[in-house]
Amino acid sequence: MNVKICGITSFEAASWAREAGADMIGFVFANSSRRIPAELAREIGEAVGPNVKKVGVFVNEESGVICDIVKTAGLDYVQLHGDETAEFAENMPVPVIKAFSVKENIPYKEMFAYPAKYILIDSPPARFRGGSGQVFDWSLLENPDVDKNRLILAGGLSPDNIEEAVQSVQPFAVDISSGVETDGRKDETKVFQFVQRAKGAN
Ligand SMILES: O=C(O)c1ccccc1NCC(=O)[C@H](O)[C@H](O)COP(=O)(O)O
C-alpha cells in the first residue's frame, strides 16, 4: 500500500513521514491553515531526499503560478484539488493527481477518463477544499468503473480506521492529513501508527 502524508509544514513532520515509510508527502499551496511558501517546501523536500515524492496541492490556481512553484519547490506531482479542466491538467509540467469530492451517483467513468496519473477521491469540502477530516461511505466506491490501480483514497482516514479502509476499498494509495494531527500539528506517534497499519493491511 502506498501512503501519502499531506499538509506537511515542518522539517520534523517530513522526517517522521520518511522514517515511517511514507511514499509521498504533500505541501498545500492553496487557501488553508496548512499553506506554506514554496521556498520552505523546497528546503523540507531537500532534507527529506529523493525517495519520498513531493506533491503540491493547488485549488483553481493559475497555470503559470503552478509552474513556478513546481520549479521552486522541486515537486514531483501536482494535486489539482479544485475545478480544473482536463485541458488544464494536460498542460501541467509534472504528473497530475486529480482530486474529486465524493457524492451520490458519481460519474466514475468520466472521472477516471480525466487525464491524470492518479484520481484522489475525498470527502466533500468544508472550510477549505480538502483536509476536512470527514470520513465518507466507502461503499460508494464499489463500482466497476472505479479503477483501483489509479485510486487514492482520502477523507477522514486515521490510524483507527485505516486497516478497514484498505481492506474494503483496496486503493492504489491512501492519503491523510487531519487524522495524523493533534491540535492542528502533525503528531509523530499518529504518523508512525498510520503508515505501519496502512502498509500492514491487505
Ligand atoms: O489539507 C488542506 O488543508 C487542504 C486545503 C485545500 C485543499 C486541499 C487540502 N488537502 C488535500 C489533501 O490531500 C488531504 O490530505 C485530503 O483532503 C484528506 O484530508 P483529511 O480528511 O484531513 O485526512
The ligand as a Gaussian input file, in Angstrom:
#p B3LYP/6-31G(d) Opt

LIG

0 1
 O       -5.185000      19.877000       3.736000
 C       -5.623000      21.007000       3.446000
 O       -5.633000      21.924000       4.265000
 C       -6.168000      21.264000       2.060000
 C       -6.673000      22.521000       1.757000
 C       -7.168000      22.780000       0.490000
 C       -7.160000      21.789000      -0.472000
 C       -6.655000      20.525000      -0.168000
 C       -6.167000      20.244000       1.089000
 N       -5.699000      18.966000       1.412000
 C       -5.600000      17.920000       0.460000
 C       -5.316000      16.546000       0.897000
 O       -4.750000      15.786000       0.102000
 C       -5.811000      15.989000       2.210000
 O       -4.908000      15.060000       2.668000
 C       -7.147000      15.290000       1.966000
 O       -8.087000      16.307000       1.672000
 C       -7.634000      14.486000       3.199000
 O       -7.646000      15.277000       4.349000
 P       -8.105000      14.659000       5.763000
 O       -9.554000      14.320000       5.667000
 O       -7.825000      15.756000       6.732000
 O       -7.235000      13.460000       6.016000

